[in-house]
Amino acid sequence: MQQLSVTCPASTTATVPVGSTSLPVTFAAPTPTGGTPPVSVACTPASGSTFPIGTTTVSCTATDAINRSAVCQTSVAVKSHTIGVANIVAFGDSITAGENGLSGSPSFIGPSTCPSTAATGLGGIRPLGGAARPQFIDLPNAYPTQLLNLLTADFTQTFTVDNRGWPQERTDQGIPRLQCVLAVDHPDTVLLLEGINDLAQGGFSQASMTQIVTDLRTDIQNAHAAGVTFIFVGTLLPNGNCTSSCRGTLSSNPSIAATNNQIAAMVATQSSLGATLVDLNAAYVAADSPNFFNLIDTDGLHPTAAGNALTAKTFFNAILAKAPVTSVRRLPR
């Protein structure tokens, strides 16, 4: 009586459509040899199952009429398209850093120059160059962290997202800091989101709006000169209806809207340098107006975790719309 054996097919590779994280995959049936007929073969997961991005081991068992069995294994590798970004810098103030709306002053201590270059490694998010109390700087829920999660869920390549948020920063202070960050991080993509501090400190005046626009234009030009391919400029987020330790109020939103109109007009003139407007404000308005209770925290200014998720998704969609989904470009670090 011949011993029962089974031979699995070679590994199967499939590629998901852009934006998908799983795919139904069909693979060839294993080949049983010997045994007492009839011989049945079953695989787990079965051919035709939906497989996630990554490599999944498939175990197949052949069973003959007298209940002898043999096992073999194969694998299904589901890959995504690569996208033409790899090293991303998220640059801005406390909103980028991940400050939440809990009461009290945020405790943030960092170097007086550019943020630390110490990294957690490729494929991770590099934290702020200093120490922060978690109840105020909520890095796991910051939008750069959530953006990294979106990218790694849809693409199998390695990404680095550098969180270069700096609490209480004005745009004029950001100009020299961004130049330092560009020299340290060598990003191919920069996300800019700041200006609300200038607006508030300037009494929501036209002069403060003009300063914001001028400084962001300088940031775009400096990023382009440093070799950055994609520069995404976010509009200022709306203020919410705060319930404690108020910083932002709904009455500020007309001034924020006016500032955003000027930012949009400026970014349009910089498109040849790789600048693209990302209308975060419109995304918030569409999802949670008029009071923004779900997206803006109790201080009326900083996003909740859900707000940060929307910010990340809006930047993510802008990246997908702009960057080529064919190859990956990586600069030396």
C-alpha positions as MATLAB code, in Angstrom:
seq = 'MQQLSVTCPASTTATVPVGSTSLPVTFAAPTPTGGTPPVSVACTPASGSTFPIGTTTVSCTATDAINRSAVCQTSVAVKSHTIGVANIVAFGDSITAGENGLSGSPSFIGPSTCPSTAATGLGGIRPLGGAARPQFIDLPNAYPTQLLNLLTADFTQTFTVDNRGWPQERTDQGIPRLQCVLAVDHPDTVLLLEGINDLAQGGFSQASMTQIVTDLRTDIQNAHAAGVTFIFVGTLLPNGNCTSSCRGTLSSNPSIAATNNQIAAMVATQSSLGATLVDLNAAYVAADSPNFFNLIDTDGLHPTAAGNALTAKTFFNAILAKAPVTSVRRLPR';
ca = [
       0.000    0.000    0.000;
       1.580    3.255   -1.161;
       2.183    5.943    1.440;
       0.019    9.041    1.095;
       1.807   12.298    0.279;
       0.779   15.695   -1.041;
       2.653   18.390   -2.946;
       1.619   22.021   -2.668;
       1.853   24.507   -5.531;
       4.552   27.181   -5.600;
       3.914   30.422   -3.776;
       1.299   32.695   -5.319;
       1.755   36.452   -5.665;
      -0.998   38.994   -6.270;
      -1.227   42.787   -6.257;
      -4.108   44.711   -4.716;
      -5.742   47.694   -6.415;
      -4.731   51.110   -5.136;
      -6.582   51.904   -1.923;
      -7.325   48.268   -1.074;
      -5.727   46.295    1.727;
      -6.851   42.780    0.769;
      -7.702   40.708   -2.305;
      -9.406   37.366   -3.138;
      -6.664   35.036   -4.418;
      -7.045   31.733   -6.231;
      -4.134   29.285   -6.242;
      -3.536   25.897   -7.867;
      -4.770   22.774   -6.119;
      -2.235   20.573   -4.290;
      -1.369   17.228   -5.876;
      -1.871   14.095   -3.713;
       0.110   10.930   -4.403;
      -0.604    7.390   -3.200;
      -2.991    6.549   -0.420;
      -6.246    4.658   -0.580;
      -8.766    6.363   -2.844;
     -10.758    8.440   -2.702;
      -8.336   11.139   -1.497;
      -9.622   14.577   -0.527;
      -7.557   17.737   -0.151;
      -8.471   20.850    1.861;
      -6.458   24.047    2.354;
      -6.634   26.664    5.090;
      -7.168   29.434    4.019;
      -8.929   27.993    0.993;
      -8.251   29.013   -2.584;
     -10.438   32.018   -3.383;
     -10.277   33.393    0.159;
      -9.555   37.079    0.762;
      -5.930   37.581    1.743;
      -4.531   40.729    3.421;
      -1.441   42.584    2.279;
       1.603   40.609    3.362;
       2.514   36.922    3.212;
       0.045   34.345    4.498;
       1.005   30.703    5.054;
      -1.450   28.217    3.542;
      -1.602   24.719    5.032;
      -3.108   21.920    2.907;
      -4.083   18.480    4.161;
      -4.712   15.381    2.043;
      -6.879   12.642    3.629;
      -7.469    9.199    2.117;
     -10.260    6.634    2.567;
      -8.678    5.000    5.604;
      -8.136    8.344    7.285;
      -4.414    8.675    6.699;
      -3.270   12.254    6.153;
      -0.392   14.217    4.704;
       0.305   17.920    4.974;
       2.128   20.473    2.841;
       2.445   24.233    2.967;
       2.621   27.081    0.494;
       2.143   30.830    0.774;
       0.169   33.676   -0.738;
       1.977   37.012   -0.970;
      -0.292   40.006   -1.483;
       1.564   43.129   -2.468;
       0.485   46.686   -3.029;
       1.605   49.174   -5.605;
       4.430   51.406   -4.490;
       3.928   55.148   -4.440;
       6.409   57.868   -5.322;
       6.881   59.154   -1.782;
       8.961   57.654    0.982;
      10.332   60.279    3.361;
       7.642   62.641    4.630;
       8.033   65.593    6.973;
       4.902   66.817    8.764;
       5.769   70.378    9.732;
       3.724   72.728   11.871;
       2.781   73.805   15.367;
       1.091   72.010   18.273;
      -1.658   70.659   16.017;
       0.937   68.679   14.077;
       2.782   67.728   17.269;
      -0.374   66.054   18.568;
      -1.385   68.350   21.402;
      -4.871   67.621   22.675;
      -7.377   69.906   24.369;
      -6.939   68.913   27.989;
      -6.755   71.799   30.432;
      -3.420   73.210   31.512;
      -0.313   74.354   29.711;
       1.453   71.722   27.594;
       4.791   70.630   28.971;
       7.191   70.588   26.072;
      10.971   70.736   26.361;
      13.156   70.588   23.287;
      16.432   71.852   21.890;
      16.645   75.485   20.838;
      17.578   74.616   17.281;
      16.347   71.923   14.927;
      14.628   68.830   16.458;
      16.794   65.894   17.428;
      17.897   63.597   14.624;
      17.607   60.491   16.766;
      15.308   58.067   14.976;
      13.300   55.028   15.867;
      14.251   53.559   12.495;
      12.862   53.450    8.995;
       9.244   52.541    8.722;
       8.402   54.319   11.960;
       7.546   57.811   13.026;
      10.355   59.881   14.427;
       9.214   61.655   17.551;
       9.538   65.232   18.637;
      12.996   66.435   19.578;
      12.235   66.744   23.254;
      10.141   65.438   26.101;
       6.391   65.830   26.322;
       3.749   64.896   28.868;
       1.481   62.323   27.198;
      -1.722   63.927   28.456;
      -0.938   66.968   26.333;
       1.137   65.639   23.428;
      -0.700   62.514   22.312;
       1.748   61.171   19.741;
      -0.095   57.908   18.959;
      -3.148   59.919   17.890;
      -1.272   62.767   16.197;
      -2.112   63.099   12.538;
       1.428   62.203   11.322;
       1.197   58.894   13.203;
      -2.213   58.180   11.742;
      -0.960   59.102    8.268;
       1.878   56.601    8.640;
      -0.666   53.939    9.581;
      -2.699   54.675    6.439;
       0.353   54.508    4.202;
       1.686   51.268    5.635;
      -1.763   49.677    5.428;
      -2.023   50.335    1.685;
       1.577   50.018    0.523;
       4.266   47.473    1.316;
       7.195   49.818    0.841;
       8.981   51.471    3.760;
       7.868   54.951    4.799;
       9.332   57.435    7.237;
       7.059   60.133    8.641;
       8.922   62.738   10.679;
       6.680   64.603   13.126;
       8.187   68.075   13.236;
       5.398   69.792   15.102;
       6.494   72.554   17.470;
       3.940   73.863   19.998;
       3.135   77.598   19.944;
       5.237   78.242   16.846;
       4.468   81.164   14.526;
       5.108   80.927   10.802;
       8.024   83.374   10.953;
       9.666   81.144   13.564;
       9.009   78.142   11.356;
      11.034   79.447    8.407;
      14.526   78.865    9.873;
      13.407   75.699   11.651;
      12.090   74.181    8.425;
      15.384   74.911    6.699;
      17.160   72.969    9.433;
      14.641   70.121    9.237;
      15.068   69.898    5.460;
      18.826   69.597    5.868;
      18.469   66.874    8.517;
      15.579   64.795    7.187;
      16.032   65.074    3.388;
      12.303   64.574    2.730;
      10.762   64.030   -0.676;
       7.431   65.265    0.699;
       6.572   68.089    3.100;
       3.198   68.708    4.759;
       2.743   72.281    6.015;
       0.086   73.153    8.587;
       0.586   76.265   10.674;
      -0.522   79.862   11.054;
      -3.242   79.773   13.697;
      -0.846   81.134   16.332;
       0.036   84.113   14.137;
      -3.637   84.767   13.504;
      -4.616   84.670   17.176;
      -1.622   86.675   18.382;
      -2.204   89.219   15.623;
      -5.794   89.811   16.632;
      -7.077   88.128   13.464;
      -5.965   91.181   11.519;
      -5.277   91.456    7.829;
      -1.641   92.104    8.669;
      -1.396   88.726   10.420;
      -3.066   87.021    7.441;
      -0.581   88.613    5.066;
       2.325   87.508    7.255;
       1.093   83.910    7.305;
       0.770   83.798    3.534;
       4.185   85.399    3.020;
       5.890   82.979    5.397;
       4.209   79.888    3.930;
       5.291   81.022    0.456;
       8.862   81.228    1.747;
       8.528   77.703    3.191;
       7.375   76.393   -0.185;
      10.256   78.050   -1.983;
      12.802   76.796    0.535;
      11.426   73.256    0.351;
      11.566   73.312   -3.444;
      15.135   74.614   -3.351;
      16.030   71.735   -1.013;
      14.825   69.188   -3.579;
      11.412   68.378   -2.124;
       9.137   66.974   -4.828;
       5.732   67.277   -3.178;
       4.679   70.151   -0.902;
       1.179   69.880    0.549;
      -0.131   73.013    2.268;
      -3.066   72.504    4.614;
      -5.672   75.155    5.259;
      -6.107   76.227    8.879;
      -8.543   74.111   10.866;
     -11.771   75.679   12.138;
     -12.149   76.582   15.780;
     -14.692   74.598   17.743;
     -17.286   75.426   20.353;
     -14.985   75.058   23.357;
     -16.233   73.890   26.741;
     -13.134   74.347   28.931;
      -9.834   76.269   28.923;
     -10.905   78.038   25.753;
      -8.294   78.956   23.206;
     -10.326   78.921   20.019;
     -13.915   80.046   19.575;
     -16.452   79.804   16.775;
     -16.318   83.579   16.352;
     -12.798   83.185   14.912;
     -13.940   81.083   11.967;
     -14.743   83.952    9.545;
     -11.167   85.213    9.971;
      -9.824   81.694    9.555;
     -11.867   81.336    6.362;
     -10.490   84.622    5.028;
      -6.947   83.483    5.792;
      -7.540   80.182    4.045;
      -8.763   81.968    0.922;
      -5.515   83.897    0.813;
      -3.462   80.735    1.431;
      -5.296   79.000   -1.428;
      -4.617   81.876   -3.828;
      -0.930   81.874   -2.901;
      -0.513   78.093   -3.237;
      -2.029   78.261   -6.721;
       0.821   80.571   -7.767;
       3.390   78.082   -6.427;
       2.135   74.960   -8.183;
       5.153   74.905  -10.490;
       7.286   74.381   -7.380;
       5.311   71.288   -6.396;
       2.851   73.012   -4.044;
      -0.655   71.587   -3.647;
      -3.460   72.938   -1.464;
      -5.089   70.470    0.939;
      -8.378   71.913    2.184;
      -8.493   70.469    5.680;
     -10.922   73.153    6.795;
     -13.469   72.112    4.197;
     -13.153   68.481    5.298;
     -13.884   69.454    8.910;
     -16.817   71.647    7.905;
     -18.317   68.874    5.808;
     -17.996   66.345    8.629;
     -18.807   68.230   11.825;
     -20.104   71.791   11.455;
     -21.305   74.013   12.989;
     -19.886   73.256   16.462;
     -17.188   70.662   15.689;
     -17.800   68.762   18.899;
     -16.515   65.498   17.400;
     -13.401   66.783   15.645;
     -12.178   69.664   17.851;
     -11.303   69.073   21.499;
     -12.730   70.892   24.507;
     -10.337   73.849   24.169;
     -11.914   74.740   20.832;
      -8.572   74.598   19.045;
      -6.810   71.232   18.991;
      -8.212   68.219   17.127;
      -9.531   65.148   18.873;
      -8.216   61.740   17.838;
     -11.069   61.640   15.301;
     -10.069   65.067   14.032;
      -6.476   63.954   13.613;
      -7.717   60.896   11.744;
      -9.607   63.150    9.333;
      -6.534   65.358    8.888;
      -4.423   62.283    8.145;
      -6.992   60.892    5.694;
      -7.279   64.225    3.872;
      -3.508   64.503    3.466;
      -3.420   60.814    2.472;
      -5.973   61.353   -0.279;
      -4.014   64.356   -1.547;
      -0.830   62.270   -1.673;
      -2.609   59.497   -3.591;
      -3.972   62.027   -6.076;
      -0.593   63.639   -6.693;
       2.158   61.067   -6.281;
       2.723   58.371   -8.927;
       1.644   54.903   -7.850;
       4.322   53.131   -9.830;
       7.708   53.438   -8.183;
       9.395   54.599   -5.031;
      11.942   57.390   -4.755;
      14.274   57.483   -1.787;
      16.841   60.116   -0.998;
      20.005   59.358    1.008;
      19.603   60.267    4.646;
];
